Amino acid sequence: MTAKGETGSAMRWVVVALIAIVSAGAVAFGLTTLLAPSGRGIGDALAAAPLATVAALASPFVAAWLGAVALRSAAAATVPLAETPAAPVSEARRAAPAGAAALQLLALLQQEGRFVDFIQEDLTPHTDEQIGAAVRSIHEGCRSALRDRVELRPVLAGVEGATVSVERGFDPAAVRVIGNVRGEPPYRGVLRHPGWRSDRVQLPEQTGDASILAPAEVEVL
Protein backbone atom coordinates (compact mmCIF):
# COMPACT_ATOMS: atom_id res chain seq x y z
CA MET A 1 0.00 0.00 0.00
CA THR A 2 1.28 3.45 -0.88
CA ALA A 3 1.70 6.38 1.50
CA LYS A 4 -1.41 7.97 -0.03
CA GLY A 5 -3.45 4.84 0.69
CA GLU A 6 -2.14 4.68 4.28
CA THR A 7 -3.14 8.32 4.86
CA GLY A 8 -6.64 7.71 3.48
CA SER A 9 -7.10 4.64 5.70
CA ALA A 10 -5.99 6.58 8.78
CA MET A 11 -8.46 9.39 8.00
CA ARG A 12 -11.31 6.86 7.72
CA TRP A 13 -10.47 5.46 11.15
CA VAL A 14 -10.53 8.98 12.58
CA VAL A 15 -13.95 9.58 11.02
CA VAL A 16 -15.28 6.31 12.47
CA ALA A 17 -13.97 7.24 15.93
CA LEU A 18 -15.53 10.72 15.74
CA ILE A 19 -18.89 9.26 14.65
CA ALA A 20 -18.82 6.83 17.58
CA ILE A 21 -17.98 9.60 20.07
CA VAL A 22 -20.65 11.95 18.73
CA SER A 23 -23.26 9.18 18.68
CA ALA A 24 -22.49 8.15 22.25
CA GLY A 25 -22.70 11.77 23.33
CA ALA A 26 -25.98 12.23 21.49
CA VAL A 27 -27.47 9.16 23.17
CA ALA A 28 -26.36 10.32 26.59
CA PHE A 29 -27.56 13.87 26.04
CA GLY A 30 -30.89 12.78 24.55
CA LEU A 31 -31.69 10.29 27.26
CA THR A 32 -30.64 12.72 29.96
CA THR A 33 -32.86 15.40 28.47
CA LEU A 34 -35.83 13.08 28.13
CA LEU A 35 -35.56 11.19 31.40
CA ALA A 36 -33.92 13.51 33.91
CA PRO A 37 -36.61 16.20 34.41
CA SER A 38 -39.27 13.90 35.86
CA GLY A 39 -37.48 10.66 36.59
CA ARG A 40 -39.39 8.91 33.82
CA GLY A 41 -38.45 5.61 32.30
CA ILE A 42 -37.88 4.91 28.65
CA GLY A 43 -41.53 3.83 28.20
CA ASP A 44 -42.77 7.13 29.57
CA ALA A 45 -40.28 8.98 27.37
CA LEU A 46 -41.57 7.13 24.31
CA ALA A 47 -45.12 8.07 25.17
CA ALA A 48 -44.23 11.70 25.78
CA ALA A 49 -41.70 12.29 22.96
CA PRO A 50 -41.59 9.26 20.69
CA LEU A 51 -39.64 10.87 17.82
CA ALA A 52 -36.82 12.22 19.99
CA THR A 53 -36.54 9.02 22.02
CA VAL A 54 -36.38 6.80 18.93
CA ALA A 55 -33.75 9.07 17.37
CA ALA A 56 -31.61 8.90 20.51
CA LEU A 57 -31.88 5.11 20.76
CA ALA A 58 -31.27 4.54 17.04
CA SER A 59 -28.17 6.72 16.78
CA PRO A 60 -25.71 3.95 17.87
CA PHE A 61 -27.00 1.65 15.12
CA VAL A 62 -26.71 4.43 12.57
CA ALA A 63 -23.13 5.05 13.75
CA ALA A 64 -22.31 1.34 13.45
CA TRP A 65 -23.67 1.27 9.89
CA LEU A 66 -21.65 4.35 8.93
CA GLY A 67 -18.53 2.82 10.50
CA ALA A 68 -19.02 -0.41 8.53
CA VAL A 69 -19.34 1.56 5.31
CA ALA A 70 -16.15 3.50 6.11
CA LEU A 71 -14.21 0.35 6.96
CA ARG A 72 -15.41 -1.32 3.78
CA SER A 73 -14.16 1.64 1.76
CA ALA A 74 -10.81 1.55 3.58
CA ALA A 75 -10.38 -2.16 2.87
CA ALA A 76 -11.12 -1.59 -0.79
CA ALA A 77 -8.57 1.21 -0.90
CA THR A 78 -5.82 -1.06 0.44
CA VAL A 79 -6.21 -3.72 -2.25
CA PRO A 80 -3.01 -3.50 -4.33
CA LEU A 81 -3.41 -2.74 -8.00
CA ALA A 82 -2.41 -5.46 -10.39
CA GLU A 83 0.87 -4.68 -12.09
CA THR A 84 0.75 -3.96 -15.77
CA PRO A 85 2.31 -6.91 -17.59
CA ALA A 86 5.61 -6.12 -19.25
CA ALA A 87 5.62 -5.71 -22.98
CA PRO A 88 6.66 -8.89 -24.79
CA VAL A 89 10.32 -9.00 -25.70
CA SER A 90 10.94 -9.11 -29.40
CA GLU A 91 12.75 -12.06 -30.96
CA ALA A 92 15.76 -9.88 -31.81
CA ARG A 93 16.24 -8.77 -28.20
CA ARG A 94 15.92 -12.14 -26.50
CA ALA A 95 18.96 -13.36 -24.59
CA ALA A 96 21.41 -15.22 -26.78
CA PRO A 97 22.04 -18.87 -25.84
CA ALA A 98 25.06 -19.69 -23.71
CA GLY A 99 28.23 -19.80 -25.78
CA ALA A 100 26.74 -17.83 -28.70
CA ALA A 101 29.53 -15.21 -28.58
CA ALA A 102 32.22 -17.92 -28.64
CA LEU A 103 30.52 -19.62 -31.58
CA GLN A 104 30.26 -16.29 -33.38
CA LEU A 105 33.98 -15.63 -32.95
CA LEU A 106 34.76 -19.16 -34.13
CA ALA A 107 32.59 -18.54 -37.20
CA LEU A 108 34.55 -15.34 -37.94
CA LEU A 109 37.85 -17.22 -37.68
CA GLN A 110 36.48 -19.79 -40.10
CA GLN A 111 35.18 -17.15 -42.46
CA GLU A 112 38.40 -15.16 -42.68
CA GLY A 113 41.05 -17.80 -41.95
CA ARG A 114 39.36 -21.17 -42.52
CA PHE A 115 40.41 -22.00 -38.95
CA VAL A 116 37.89 -24.81 -38.40
CA ASP A 117 38.86 -26.43 -41.69
CA PHE A 118 42.51 -26.44 -40.63
CA ILE A 119 41.82 -27.86 -37.15
CA GLN A 120 39.53 -30.57 -38.50
CA GLU A 121 41.94 -31.57 -41.26
CA ASP A 122 43.98 -34.73 -40.77
CA LEU A 123 47.56 -33.54 -41.32
CA THR A 124 49.16 -36.98 -41.12
CA PRO A 125 49.49 -37.56 -44.89
CA HIS A 126 50.90 -34.05 -45.54
CA THR A 127 54.57 -33.04 -45.34
CA ASP A 128 55.85 -30.22 -43.18
CA GLU A 129 56.43 -28.14 -46.28
CA GLN A 130 52.83 -28.56 -47.40
CA ILE A 131 51.53 -27.69 -43.93
CA GLY A 132 53.82 -24.68 -43.65
CA ALA A 133 52.65 -23.30 -46.98
CA ALA A 134 48.99 -23.60 -45.92
CA VAL A 135 49.51 -22.17 -42.44
CA ARG A 136 50.66 -18.76 -43.70
CA SER A 137 47.30 -17.85 -45.24
CA ILE A 138 45.41 -19.31 -42.27
CA HIS A 139 47.55 -17.27 -39.88
CA GLU A 140 46.95 -14.04 -41.78
CA GLY A 141 43.18 -14.53 -41.94
CA CYS A 142 42.77 -15.48 -38.27
CA ARG A 143 45.03 -12.67 -37.13
CA SER A 144 42.99 -10.16 -39.11
CA ALA A 145 39.73 -11.50 -37.67
CA LEU A 146 41.00 -11.16 -34.10
CA ARG A 147 42.72 -7.81 -34.54
CA ASP A 148 39.60 -6.19 -35.97
CA ARG A 149 37.28 -7.34 -33.19
CA VAL A 150 39.33 -8.08 -30.05
CA GLU A 151 41.87 -5.74 -28.45
CA LEU A 152 44.62 -7.78 -26.80
CA ARG A 153 47.63 -6.87 -24.65
CA PRO A 154 50.13 -8.88 -22.57
CA VAL A 155 49.37 -9.54 -18.90
CA LEU A 156 53.02 -8.91 -18.00
CA ALA A 157 55.11 -6.48 -20.00
CA GLY A 158 58.43 -7.93 -21.09
CA VAL A 159 59.96 -10.34 -23.54
CA GLU A 160 60.10 -14.06 -23.01
CA GLY A 161 63.26 -15.04 -21.14
CA ALA A 162 63.50 -11.78 -19.19
CA THR A 163 63.69 -11.76 -15.37
CA VAL A 164 60.50 -10.48 -13.72
CA SER A 165 59.11 -10.10 -10.19
CA VAL A 166 55.75 -11.37 -8.97
CA GLU A 167 54.68 -9.19 -6.08
CA ARG A 168 52.61 -10.08 -3.03
CA GLY A 169 48.86 -10.04 -3.67
CA PHE A 170 49.13 -11.03 -7.34
CA ASP A 171 46.08 -12.45 -9.11
CA PRO A 172 46.54 -16.23 -9.58
CA ALA A 173 44.11 -16.10 -12.52
CA ALA A 174 46.36 -13.60 -14.30
CA VAL A 175 49.80 -14.96 -13.34
CA ARG A 176 50.64 -18.65 -13.01
CA VAL A 177 53.78 -19.27 -10.97
CA ILE A 178 55.56 -22.50 -11.96
CA GLY A 179 58.85 -24.21 -11.17
CA ASN A 180 60.54 -24.29 -7.77
CA VAL A 181 57.97 -22.28 -5.80
CA ARG A 182 58.80 -21.88 -2.08
CA GLY A 183 57.49 -19.63 0.64
CA GLU A 184 55.43 -16.53 0.09
CA PRO A 185 55.72 -13.86 -2.65
CA PRO A 186 57.38 -11.79 -3.91
CA TYR A 187 58.93 -14.24 -6.37
CA ARG A 188 61.62 -13.67 -8.97
CA GLY A 189 61.69 -15.83 -12.05
CA VAL A 190 62.02 -16.05 -15.81
CA LEU A 191 59.10 -14.93 -17.96
CA ARG A 192 58.14 -17.95 -20.03
CA HIS A 193 54.95 -16.46 -21.49
CA PRO A 194 53.60 -12.91 -21.09
CA GLY A 195 49.96 -14.02 -21.12
CA TRP A 196 47.13 -12.26 -22.90
CA ARG A 197 44.41 -9.96 -21.62
CA SER A 198 41.37 -8.78 -23.58
CA ASP A 199 40.58 -5.09 -23.17
CA ARG A 200 37.79 -4.92 -25.74
CA VAL A 201 35.56 -7.32 -27.64
CA GLN A 202 33.38 -5.95 -30.42
CA LEU A 203 31.46 -8.59 -32.34
CA PRO A 204 28.89 -7.82 -35.04
CA GLU A 205 25.21 -8.25 -34.27
CA GLN A 206 24.23 -11.89 -34.19
CA THR A 207 21.79 -12.97 -36.89
CA GLY A 208 20.58 -16.43 -37.74
CA ASP A 209 21.49 -19.70 -36.06
CA ALA A 210 24.63 -19.27 -33.92
CA SER A 211 25.43 -22.97 -34.19
CA ILE A 212 26.11 -22.66 -37.94
CA LEU A 213 29.82 -21.81 -38.10
CA ALA A 214 30.03 -22.10 -41.88
CA PRO A 215 27.23 -22.90 -44.30
CA ALA A 216 27.50 -25.85 -46.62
CA GLU A 217 28.15 -24.86 -50.23
CA VAL A 218 26.41 -26.58 -53.11
CA GLU A 219 27.39 -25.78 -56.68
CA VAL A 220 24.66 -26.31 -59.20
CA LEU A 221 26.06 -27.65 -62.48
BATORTOR-112694 format. One record per residue: residue number from 0; residue in one letter; x, y, z of N, C-alpha, C in turn. Coordinates in steps of 0.05 Angstrom, whole numbers, plus 32768, in hexadecimal, padded with zeros to 4 digits. Atoms other than C-alpha are relative to their C-alpha. Layout:
BEGIN
     k   r   n_east   n_north   n_up   ca_east   ca_north   ca_up   c_east   c_north   c_up
   NUM   a        X         Y      Z         X          Y       Z        X         Y      Z
...
// end
This chain:
BEGIN
     k   r   n_east   n_north   n_up   ca_east   ca_north   ca_up   c_east   c_north   c_up
     0   m     8011      7FE8   8000      8000       8000    8000     8011      8019   8000
     1   t     7FF0      7FE8   8002      801A       8045    7FEE     7FFB      8012   8018
     2   a     8003      7FEC   7FEA      8022       8080    801E     7FE5      800D   7FFE
     3   k     8019      7FF4   8004      7FE4       809F    7FFF     7FE9      7FEF   800B
     4   g     8014      8012   7FF6      7FBB       8061    800E     8000      7FFE   801E
     5   e     7FFE      8001   7FE3      7FD5       805E    8056     7FF4      8018   800C
     6   t     800C      7FE8   7FF5      7FC1       80A6    8061     7FE2      7FFF   7FFF
     7   g     801D      8002   8003      7F7B       809A    8046     7FF4      7FED   8014
     8   s     800A      8013   7FEC      7F72       805D    8072     8000      800C   801C
     9   a     7FFF      7FF3   7FE5      7F88       8084    80B0     7FEA      8014   8003
    10   m     8015      7FEC   7FFF      7F57       80BC    80A0     7FE5      7FF2   8004
    11   r     8019      800F   7FFD      7F1E       8089    809A     7FFC      7FF6   801D
    12   w     8001      8009   7FE4      7F2F       806D    80DF     7FF9      8018   8012
    13   v     8006      7FE8   7FF0      7F2D       80B4    80FC     7FE3      8007   7FFD
    14   v     801C      7FF9   8005      7EE9       80C0    80DC     7FEE      7FEC   8010
    15   v     8010      8014   7FF2      7ECE       807E    80F9     8001      8006   801E
    16   a     7FFE      7FFA   7FE3      7EE9       8091    813F     7FEF      8018   8007
    17   l     8010      7FE8   7FFA      7EC9       80D6    813B     7FE2      7FFB   7FFF
    18   i     801D      8007   8002      7E86       80B9    8125     7FF7      7FF1   8019
    19   a     8006      800F   7FE7      7E88       8089    8160     7FFE      8012   8018
    20   i     8001      7FEE   7FE9      7E98       80C0    8191     7FE8      8012   8000
    21   v     8017      7FEE   8002      7E63       80EF    8177     7FE6      7FF1   8005
    22   s     8018      800F   7FFC      7E2F       80B8    8176     7FFC      7FF9   801D
    23   a     8003      8006   7FE3      7E3E       80A3    81BD     7FF8      8019   8010
    24   g     8008      7FE8   7FF2      7E3A       80EB    81D3     7FE3      8008   7FFA
    25   a     801C      7FF9   8007      7DF8       80F5    81AE     7FED      7FEE   800F
    26   v     8011      8012   7FF1      7DDB       80B7    81CF     7FFE      8009   801D
    27   a     8000      7FF8   7FE4      7DF1       80CE    8214     7FF0      801A   8004
    28   f     800D      7FE6   7FFD      7DD9       8115    8209     7FE2      7FFD   7FFC
    29   g     801D      8002   8005      7D96       8100    81EB     7FF2      7FF2   8017
    30   l     800D      800E   7FEA      7D86       80CE    8221     7FFF      8010   801A
    31   t     8000      7FEF   7FE8      7D9B       80FE    8257     7FEA      8016   7FFE
    32   t     8014      7FEB   8004      7D6F       8134    8239     7FE4      7FF5   8003
    33   l     801B      800B   7FFF      7D33       8106    8233     7FF9      7FF4   801B
    34   l     8007      800E   7FE8      7D39       80E0    8274     8005      800F   801A
    35   a     7FF8      7FF3   7FE7      7D5A       810E    82A6     7FEA      8012   800D
    36   p     8011      7FEC   7FF3      7D24       8144    82B0     7FEB      7FF4   8013
    37   s     8015      800B   7FF0      7CEF       8116    82CD     8005      7FE4   800A
    38   g     7FFA      801B   7FF7      7D12       80D5    82DC     7FF1      7FEB   7FF1
    39   r     8010      8014   8010      7CEC       80B2    82A4     8012      7FEA   7FF6
    40   g     7FF2      8016   800D      7CFF       8070    8286     7FFF      8004   7FE2
    41   i     8000      7FFE   801D      7D0A       8062    823D     7FE4      7FFE   7FF4
    42   g     801C      8002   800A      7CC1       804D    8234     7FF1      801A   8002
    43   d     800D      7FE6   7FFE      7CA9       808F    824F     800B      8013   7FEC
    44   a     7FF4      7FED   8013      7CDA       80B4    8223     7FF6      7FFA   7FE4
    45   l     800B      8006   801B      7CC1       808F    81E6     7FE4      800A   7FFD
    46   a     801B      7FF6   8002      7C7A       80A1    81F7     7FFF      801F   7FFE
    47   a     8001      7FE3   7FFF      7C8B       80EA    8204     800E      800C   7FE7
    48   a     7FF1      7FF5   8017      7CBE       80F6    81CB     800A      7FE9   7FF0
    49   p     7FF7      8018   800E      7CC0       80B9    819E     8016      8005   7FEB
    50   l     7FED      7FFB   8016      7CE7       80D9    8164     801C      8005   800C
    51   a     7FE5      7FFA   7FF4      7D20       80F4    8190     800C      7FE8   800D
    52   t     7FF6      8018   7FF3      7D25       80B4    81B8     800A      7FEC   7FEC
    53   v     7FF8      8013   8014      7D28       8088    817B     801A      8009   7FF2
    54   a     7FE8      7FF6   800D      7D5D       80B5    815B     8018      7FFC   8012
    55   a     7FEA      8004   7FEE      7D88       80B2    819A     8008      7FE3   8002
    56   l     7FFA      801D   7FFE      7D82       8066    819F     800C      7FF5   7FE6
    57   a     7FF7      800B   801A      7D8F       805B    8155     801B      800A   7FF7
    58   s     7FE6      7FF5   8009      7DCD       8086    8150     8017      7FED   8001
    59   p     7FE9      8012   8001      7DFE       804F    8165     7FFF      7FED   7FE8
    60   f     8002      8012   8017      7DE4       8021    812E     8007      800E   7FE6
    61   v     7FF8      7FF0   8018      7DEA       8059    80FB     801E      8003   7FFF
    62   a     7FE3      7FFC   7FFF      7E31       8065    8113     800F      7FE6   7FF8
    63   a     7FF3      8019   8007      7E42       801B    810D     7FFE      7FFB   7FE2
    64   w     8002      8004   801D      7E27       8019    80C6     8013      8012   7FF1
    65   l     7FED      7FEE   800D      7E4F       8057    80B3     801D      7FF6   8003
    66   g     7FE5      800B   7FFC      7E8D       8038    80D2     8007      7FE9   7FEE
    67   a     7FFB      8017   8011      7E84       7FF8    80AB     8004      8009   7FE3
    68   v     7FFC      7FF6   801B      7E7D       801F    806A     801C      800C   7FFD
    69   a     7FE5      7FF4   8002      7EBD       8046    807A     8016      7FEB   8000
    70   l     7FEC      8015   8000      7EE4       8007    808B     8000      7FF0   7FE6
    71   r     8001      800E   8019      7ECC       7FE6    804C     800E      8010   7FEA
    72   s     7FF2      7FEF   8013      7EE5       8021    8023     801E      7FFF   8005
    73   a     7FE3      8001   7FFA      7F28       801F    8048     800C      7FE6   7FF6
    74   a     7FF6      801A   8009      7F30       7FD5    8039     8003      7FFF   7FE2
    75   a     7FFE      8000   801D      7F22       7FE0    7FF0     8017      8011   7FF7
    76   a     7FEA      7FEE   8008      7F55       8018    7FEE     801B      7FF3   8003
    77   t     7FE6      800C   7FFB      7F8C       7FEB    8009     8006      7FE9   7FED
    78   v     7FFB      8016   8013      7F84       7FB6    7FD3     8014      8009   7FEC
    79   p     7FEB      7FF7   8013      7FC4       7FBA    7FA9     7FF6      7FFD   7FE4
    80   l     8006      8001   801C      7FBC       7FC9    7F60     8011      7FEB   7FF2
    81   a     7FF1      8014   800F      7FD0       7F93    7F30     8014      800E   7FEF
    82   e     7FEB      7FF4   8010      8011       7FA2    7F0E     7FFB      7FFC   7FE3
    83   t     8003      8002   801C      800F       7FB1    7EC5     8014      7FEC   7FF4
    84   p     7FED      8013   800B      802E       7F76    7EA0     8014      800D   7FEE
    85   a     7FEB      7FF4   8011      8070       7F86    7E7F     7FFB      7FF9   7FE3
    86   a     8004      8004   801D      8070       7F8E    7E34     8011      7FE8   7FF7
    87   p     7FF1      8018   800A      8085       7F4E    7E10     801A      8008   7FF3
    88   v     7FE6      7FFB   800B      80CE       7F4C    7DFE     8001      7FF5   7FE4
    89   s     7FFE      8008   801C      80DB       7F4A    7DB4     8014      7FEA   7FFC
    90   e     7FEE      8016   8005      80FF       7F0F    7D95     801D      8009   7FFE
    91   a     7FE5      7FF6   8004      813B       7F3A    7D84     800E      8007   801A
    92   r     7FF4      7FF7   7FE7      8145       7F51    7DCC     8001      7FEA   8015
    93   r     7FFF      8016   7FED      813E       7F0D    7DEE     801D      7FF9   8006
    94   a     7FE5      8007   7FF8      817B       7EF5    7E14     800B      7FEA   7FEE
    95   a     7FF3      8013   8012      81AC       7ED0    7DE8     8007      7FE7   8011
    96   p     7FF9      8018   7FF2      81B9       7E87    7DFB     801C      8000   800A
    97   a     7FE5      8001   7FF4      81F5       7E76    7E26     8014      7FF7   7FEB
    98   g     7FEB      8007   8013      8235       7E74    7DFC     7FFC      800C   7FE5
    99   a     8005      7FF5   801B      8217       7E9B    7DC2     8017      8013   7FF7
   100   a     7FEA      7FEE   8008      824F       7ED0    7DC4     8018      7FF0   7FF8
   101   a     7FE9      8010   8008      8284       7E9A    7DC3     7FFC      7FF3   7FE5
   102   l     8006      800B   801B      8262       7E78    7D88     8002      8015   7FEA
   103   q     7FFF      7FEB   8014      825D       7EBA    7D64     801D      8007   7FFA
   104   l     7FE3      7FFB   8005      82A8       7EC7    7D6D     800C      7FE9   7FF0
   105   l     7FF6      8017   800F      82B7       7E81    7D55     7FF7      8001   7FE3
   106   a     800A      7FFE   801C      828C       7E8D    7D18     8010      8015   7FF1
   107   l     7FF0      7FEB   800D      82B3       7ECD    7D09     801C      7FF6   7FF9
   108   l     7FE6      800B   8006      82F5       7EA8    7D0E     7FFE      7FEC   7FE9
   109   q     8003      8012   8017      82DA       7E74    7CDE     7FFB      8010   7FE6
   110   q     8006      7FF0   8018      82C0       7EA9    7CAF     8018      800D   7FF4
   111   e     7FE9      7FF0   800A      8300       7ED1    7CAA     801A      7FF0   7FFF
   112   g     7FE7      800F   8000      8335       7E9C    7CB9     7FFD      7FE2   7FFC
   113   r     8006      801C   8003      8313       7E59    7CAE     800C      7FF0   8017
   114   f     7FF4      800C   7FE8      8328       7E48    7CF5     7FF5      7FE4   8006
   115   v     800C      801A   7FFA      82F6       7E10    7D00     8008      7FEB   7FEC
   116   d     7FF7      8013   8015      8309       7DEF    7CBE     801C      7FF6   8007
   117   f     7FE5      8008   7FFA      8352       7DEF    7CD3     8001      7FEE   8019
   118   i     8000      8010   7FE8      8344       7DD3    7D19     7FF4      7FE4   7FFB
   119   q     800D      8019   8005      8317       7D9D    7CFE     800E      7FEE   7FEB
   120   e     7FF1      800E   8015      8347       7D89    7CC7     8013      7FEC   800C
   121   d     7FEC      8014   7FF7      8370       7D49    7CD1     801A      8007   7FF1
   122   l     7FE7      7FF8   800C      83B7       7D61    7CC6     8014      7FE9   7FFC
   123   t     7FED      8017   8001      83D7       7D1C    7CCA     800B      7FFB   7FE4
   124   p     7FF4      8006   801B      83DE       7D11    7C7E     800F      8017   7FF3
   125   h     7FF3      7FE9   800D      83FA       7D57    7C71     801C      8004   800C
   126   t     7FE5      7FFA   7FF7      8443       7D6B    7C75     8001      801B   800F
   127   d     7FFD      7FE6   7FF2      845D       7DA4    7CA0     8000      8017   7FED
   128   e     7FFF      7FEA   8014      8469       7DCD    7C62     7FE3      8007   7FF7
   129   q     801B      7FFB   8008      8421       7DC5    7C4C     7FF0      800E   8016
   130   i     800E      7FF4   7FEA      8407       7DD6    7C91     8009      801D   8004
   131   g     7FF6      7FE5   7FFC      8434       7E12    7C97     7FF6      8014   7FEB
   132   a     800A      7FEF   8015      841D       7E2E    7C54     7FE3      8007   8005
   133   a     801C      7FFB   7FFA      83D4       7E28    7C6A     7FFC      8011   8018
   134   v     8004      7FF1   7FE7      83DE       7E45    7CAF     8003      801E   7FFD
   135   r     7FFC      7FE3   8003      83F5       7E89    7C96     7FE6      800F   7FFA
   136   s     8019      7FF3   8007      83B2       7E9B    7C77     7FEC      7FFD   8017
   137   i     8012      8003   7FE8      838C       7E7E    7CB3     8008      8013   8016
   138   h     7FF6      7FED   7FEC      83B7       7EA7    7CE2     7FF8      801C   7FFA
   139   e     8007      7FE5   8008      83AB       7EE7    7CBC     7FE2      8005   8004
   140   g     801D      7FFC   7FFE      8360       7EDD    7CB9     7FF6      8001   801D
   141   c     8009      8001   7FE3      8357       7ECA    7D03     800B      8019   800F
   142   r     7FF5      7FE8   7FF3      8385       7F03    7D19     7FEF      8018   7FFA
   143   s     8010      7FE9   8008      835C       7F35    7CF2     7FE5      7FFF   800E
   144   a     801A      8003   7FF3      831B       7F1A    7D0F     8001      8008   801D
   145   l     7FFD      7FF9   7FE4      8334       7F21    7D56     8007      801D   8004
   146   r     7FF7      7FE4   7FFD      8356       7F64    7D4D     7FEA      8014   7FFC
   147   d     8016      7FEE   8006      8318       7F84    7D31     7FEA      8000   8015
   148   r     8016      8003   7FEE      82EA       7F6D    7D68     8007      7FFD   801E
   149   v     7FF7      8004   7FE4      8313       7F5E    7DA7     801A      8010   8004
   150   e     7FE8      7FF1   7FF9      8345       7F8D    7DC7     8010      7FF1   8015
   151   l     7FF0      8011   7FEE      837C       7F64    7DE8     801A      800F   8009
   152   r     7FE6      7FF5   7FF6      83B9       7F77    7E13     800B      7FEB   8014
   153   p     7FF3      8014   7FED      83EB       7F4E    7E3D     7FF7      8006   801D
   154   v     8006      7FFD   7FE3      83DB       7F41    7E86     8019      800C   800E
   155   l     7FE7      7FF5   7FF5      8424       7F4E    7E98     8011      800B   7FE9
   156   a     7FEF      7FF4   8014      844E       7F7E    7E70     801C      7FF4   8002
   157   g     7FE5      800C   8001      8491       7F61    7E5A     8001      7FEB   7FEB
   158   v     7FFC      8015   8015      84AF       7F31    7E29     8005      7FE5   800E
   159   e     7FFB      801A   7FF5      84B2       7EE7    7E34     801E      7FFB   8005
   160   g     7FE5      8005   7FF8      84F1       7ED3    7E59     800B      8016   8013
   161   a     7FF7      7FEB   7FEE      84F6       7F14    7E80     7FFA      7FF9   801D
   162   t     8005      8004   7FE3      84FA       7F15    7ECD     7FEA      8013   8009
   163   v     8016      7FF0   7FF6      84BA       7F2E    7EEE     7FFB      7FFA   801D
   164   s     8008      8004   7FE4      849E       7F36    7F34     7FE2      7FFD   8002
   165   v     801C      8004   7FFA      845B       7F1D    7F4D     7FFB      8009   801C
   166   e     8002      7FF4   7FE6      8446       7F48    7F86     7FEA      7FF3   8011
   167   r     8014      800B   7FEE      841C       7F36    7FC3     7FE4      800A   7FF8
   168   g     801B      7FF8   8006      83D1       7F37    7FB7     7FFA      7FFE   7FE2
   169   f     8005      8004   801D      83D7       7F23    7F6D     7FE7      7FF0   7FFC
   170   d     8018      800F   8007      839A       7F07    7F4A     8007      7FE5   7FF4
   171   p     7FF8      801B   800B      83A3       7EBB    7F40     7FF3      7FFA   7FE5
   172   a     800D      8004   801A      8372       7EBE    7F06     800F      800E   7FE9
   173   a     7FF1      7FF1   8014      839F       7EF0    7EE2     801D      7FF7   7FFE
   174   v     7FE4      8008   8000      83E4       7ED5    7EF5     8002      7FE4   800C
   175   r     7FFB      801B   7FF6      83F5       7E8B    7EFC     801D      7FFD   8006
   176   v     7FE4      8003   7FF7      8434       7E7F    7F25     8006      7FE2   7FFE
   177   i     7FF8      801C   8004      8457       7E3E    7F11     801D      7FFC   8009
   178   g     7FE4      8005   7FF9      8499       7E1C    7F21     8004      7FFB   801D
   179   n     7FF8      8005   7FE4      84BB       7E1A    7F65     7FF4      8016   8011
   180   v     800F      7FEC   7FF1      8487       7E42    7F8C     8002      7FFA   801E
   181   r     7FFD      8004   7FE3      8498       7E4A    7FD6     7FF8      801A   800F
   182   g     8006      7FE9   7FEF      847E       7E77    800D     7FEA      8012   7FF4
   183   e     8013      7FED   8008      8455       7EB5    8002     800C      8014   7FEC
   184   p     7FF6      7FEB   8012      845A       7EEB    7FCB     800B      8018   8010
   185   p     7FFA      7FFF   801D      847C       7F14    7FB2     8012      7FEA   7FF6
   186   y     7FEF      8014   800D      849B       7EE3    7F81     800F      800E   7FE9
   187   r     7FF1      7FF7   8017      84D0       7EEF    7F4D     8005      7FE7   7FEE
   188   g     7FFD      8017   8012      84D2       7EC3    7F0F     8003      800A   7FE3
   189   v     7FFD      7FFB   801C      84D8       7EBF    7EC4     7FE5      8000   7FF3
   190   l     8019      7FFF   800E      849E       7ED5    7E99     7FFF      7FEC   7FE9
   191   r     8002      8014   8015      848B       7E99    7E6F     7FEA      8007   7FEC
   192   h     8015      7FF7   8012      844B       7EB7    7E52     7FF3      8019   800D
   193   p     800B      7FE7   7FF5      8430       7EFE    7E5A     7FE2      7FFF   8006
   194   g     801D      8001   7FFC      83E7       7EE8    7E5A     7FF2      8013   7FED
   195   w     8010      7FEE   8010      83AF       7F0B    7E36     7FE7      8009   8010
   196   r     8018      7FF4   7FF3      8378       7F39    7E50     7FF0      800E   7FEA
   197   s     8012      7FF3   8013      833B       7F50    7E28     7FF6      801A   800D
   198   d     800A      7FE6   7FF6      832C       7F9A    7E31     7FE6      8008   7FF2
   199   r     8018      7FF8   800F      82F4       7F9E    7DFD     7FF8      7FE9   7FEE
   200   v     800B      8013   8013      82C7       7F6E    7DD7     7FE9      800D   7FF2
   201   q     8015      7FF3   800F      829C       7F89    7DA0     7FF8      7FED   7FE9
   202   l     800A      8013   8014      8275       7F54    7D79     7FE8      800C   7FF2
   203   p     8017      7FF6   800F      8242       7F64    7D43     7FE6      7FF4   800C
   204   e     801A      800A   7FF6      81F8       7F5B    7D53     7FFA      7FE4   7FF5
   205   q     8005      801C   8007      81E5       7F12    7D54     7FE6      7FFE   7FF0
   206   t     8018      8005   8010      81B4       7EFD    7D1E     8000      7FE2   7FF8
   207   g     8001      801C   8008      819C       7EB7    7D0D     8007      7FED   8016
   208   d     7FF9      8016   7FED      81AE       7E76    7D2F     801D      8001   8007
   209   a     7FE4      7FFD   7FF7      81ED       7E7F    7D5A     800F      7FE6   7FFD
   210   s     7FF1      8019   8002      81FD       7E35    7D54     800B      7FFA   7FE4
   211   i     7FF6      8003   801B      820A       7E3B    7D09     801A      8010   7FFE
   212   l     7FE7      7FF2   8002      8254       7E4C    7D06     8007      8006   7FE3
   213   a     7FFB      7FFB   801D      8259       7E46    7CBA     7FEA      7FF1   7FF1
   214   p     8015      800E   800F      8221       7E36    7C8A     800C      7FEC   7FEC
   215   a     7FF8      8013   8015      8226       7DFB    7C5C     7FFD      800E   7FE5
   216   e     8001      7FF4   801B      8233       7E0F    7C13     7FF9      7FEA   7FEC
   217   v     8009      8013   8015      8210       7DEC    7BDA     8002      800F   7FE5
   218   e     7FFE      7FF5   801B      8224       7DFC    7B92     7FED      7FF2   7FED
   219   v     8013      800B   8013      81ED       7DF2    7B60     800D      8000   7FE5
   220   l     7FF3      8003   801A      8209       7DD7    7B1E     7FEC      8000   7FEA
// end
